[in-house]
Amino acid sequence: MEHPLPNPGKAIEINGISYFHAAEVARVVGVSRSTLTRWRQDGKIPAGYRFRDGRILFKSEEFEAVREFALRVEPVMSKPLDQ
C-alpha cells in the first residue's frame, strides 16, 4: 500500500521550506505519535525540528525516511532445524 506525503495543506512553510507536523507524519505512515517519538529518540529516524510552539516538524525528505523505516521488511532469523 503506497503512503503519500502528508496533505500539503497541512504543511507549515518557513523560509520557502515545507514542514509537516509529527502527528500528521505518524498518521500517514500508520503509527502512533509515541512510536514516532521513540523512533526519534532511538535514532532510527531523523530527529526533525522543534517549532517555536513545541511541535516537532519534518521536512519532506525526512518524512520519506520515516515512511521507509515504517515500511521496512527484515528477514526473520530462524533457528537451525536440528535444534
N, C-alpha and C positions, 0 to 999 in steps of 0.2 A: 504494500500500500504506500503510495507516494505521499509524503508530507510536504505541503507547500511552505513557502515562507509565511511568517505571520502576516496578518492583514496589514497592508501598507498604511491604511487609515489609522491604525493603532500605533504607528511609529512616531517617535519624537525626533524631530530634526534639529540638530545642533551643529552650527557651522557647516551646513551642507551635508552632514552625515546622518543617515537614518539609524536610530537605535530602537530596539524592541525591549519592552518590559519583560523581566524574567517570568512573570506569571503567564504572559502570552506565549513565550517560547515553550514553557512547560506544557501548556495546554495543547499546543500544536504537535509536540513530539509525544504526547501521551504519558507524561509522568507528573508526579506531584511536585509542588514547589519545594517541599522538604527534600525530595530526591535530588532535584536540581541543585539545591544548596549543598547537600552532602557531596555531590559530584564536584562542585566548585571547590569545596574545602579540601577534598582529597586530591585535587589537581588533575582530575580526569577530563575536565572540560575547561575552556577559558574562564577566567575569573570574572570577566565583564567589567563594567564601570559603575561606580556608585554616583547616582544623580543627587542633586542638592536636597531632594526630599527624602533621601534614603533608599529609593528604589534601585535595584540592580538592573542595568541595561546591557544589551548585547548588540554589537554591530551585526550586519547581515552575514558576513563571513564567519563570525563567531557562532551565530545561530546554526549555520551549516555544520560546523564542527560538533555542536551539541546534538544535532539531528543524526549525524553519522555515528556518534558514540551511542546514542539511544537505540539505533537500529542495527548495531553490530551483531554479528553471529560468530561465535567461537566454537571450536571443536570441543567435544566432551572428552576428557581424559578417561579412557576405560581401563579397567583392571585386566591384567592378563588372564586368559581363560583357564590356566592351570591353578588358579587360586581358589 
